[in-house]
Amino acid sequence: MNSKCSRTCVGCGQTRDKKSLIRIVRNTEGLILVDETGRMNGRGAYICPSVSCLESAFKKHGLERAFKTPVPKESLDSISEYIKAHST
């Protein structure tokens, strides 16, 4: 696997192809949201499109660690809804 195209899931810790993961971004205004395009400006974190990885990321505070800031409940709810709608 080409290292430039792989990312690590904040839930399960597995390295996967960037296109098979969902990108979560903290934008310049500090909002944390799903980056459907994969090209938004800001700090990014990646998660597998599965509910189990989402639950693991919440339990291990993977998103908070990746963004170095607390993640608001509204953002967690929005991310959760998106992943549940797109889970594999």
Backbone torsions as a table, in degrees:
resi	resn	phi	psi	omega
1	MET	NA	135.0	179.2
2	ASN	-71.6	124.6	-175.4
3	SER	-64.8	-24.1	179.4
4	LYS	-73.1	-20.6	-176.9
5	CYS	-106.8	4.9	-178.9
6	SER	-112.2	149.1	179.9
7	ARG	-136.7	162.8	-179.3
8	THR	-105.9	132.3	178.7
9	CYS	-71.8	132.9	179.0
10	VAL	-75.0	-8.5	178.2
11	GLY	-93.1	-62.7	-175.1
12	CYS	-94.2	-18.1	179.0
13	GLY	83.0	2.7	178.8
14	GLN	-78.6	144.9	175.5
15	THR	-89.4	127.6	-178.4
16	ARG	-136.2	167.3	175.0
17	ASP	-62.9	137.3	-177.1
18	LYS	-53.4	-38.1	-176.8
19	LYS	-71.3	-17.9	179.9
20	SER	-91.5	-0.6	-179.8
21	LEU	-110.3	161.6	175.4
22	ILE	-100.6	131.2	180.0
23	ARG	-93.6	129.7	173.8
24	ILE	-109.4	137.0	-175.0
25	VAL	-129.2	143.7	167.4
26	ARG	-104.1	109.6	-174.2
27	ASN	-79.4	-179.7	-175.6
28	THR	-65.4	-20.8	176.5
29	GLU	-86.4	-4.5	179.6
30	GLY	91.6	2.3	178.3
31	LEU	-76.4	140.9	178.3
32	ILE	-112.0	120.8	-175.8
33	LEU	-152.8	168.8	178.1
34	VAL	-74.8	132.5	177.5
35	ASP	-101.6	93.0	-177.2
36	GLU	-67.5	-27.5	-179.1
37	THR	-85.0	-24.1	-176.8
38	GLY	76.9	11.5	-174.8
39	ARG	-129.5	7.3	-179.0
40	MET	-66.4	148.5	175.7
41	ASN	-72.0	144.6	177.4
42	GLY	129.1	177.1	-179.7
43	ARG	-79.6	131.2	-176.6
44	GLY	-112.0	153.4	172.0
45	ALA	-137.9	153.0	-175.5
46	TYR	-121.1	146.7	178.8
47	ILE	-143.5	144.6	177.1
48	CYS	-66.5	150.5	178.8
49	PRO	-80.8	57.7	178.4
50	SER	-137.3	146.1	-178.6
51	VAL	-65.1	-35.6	-179.5
52	SER	-64.6	-39.2	176.4
53	CYS	-67.4	-37.9	177.8
54	LEU	-61.8	-47.7	179.1
55	GLU	-62.1	-40.3	178.0
56	SER	-64.7	-41.7	178.6
57	ALA	-63.3	-40.0	177.6
58	PHE	-65.4	-45.5	-176.6
59	LYS	-64.5	-40.3	-177.9
60	LYS	-90.0	0.8	-177.2
61	HIS	56.8	39.5	-178.0
62	GLY	-63.0	-39.9	179.1
63	LEU	-70.0	-41.4	178.9
64	GLU	-62.2	-39.5	178.3
65	ARG	-67.7	-41.0	-179.4
66	ALA	-65.7	-38.4	-177.1
67	PHE	-94.3	-7.9	179.5
68	LYS	57.1	37.2	179.0
69	THR	-160.9	152.9	175.1
70	PRO	-63.3	144.1	179.1
71	VAL	-100.5	121.9	-179.1
72	PRO	-61.6	149.5	-179.5
73	LYS	-57.8	-36.9	179.7
74	GLU	-61.9	-39.4	178.6
75	SER	-67.5	-43.4	178.6
76	LEU	-61.2	-41.6	179.2
77	ASP	-63.3	-43.4	-179.6
78	SER	-64.4	-44.5	178.5
79	ILE	-63.3	-43.0	179.6
80	SER	-60.3	-46.4	178.2
81	GLU	-60.1	-43.4	-179.3
82	TYR	-63.0	-47.1	-177.7
83	ILE	-66.8	-40.0	178.5
84	LYS	-63.4	-34.8	178.6
85	ALA	-73.8	-25.3	-176.8
86	HIS	-114.7	15.3	-175.4
87	SER	-70.5	152.1	-179.7
88	THR	-101.6	NA	NA
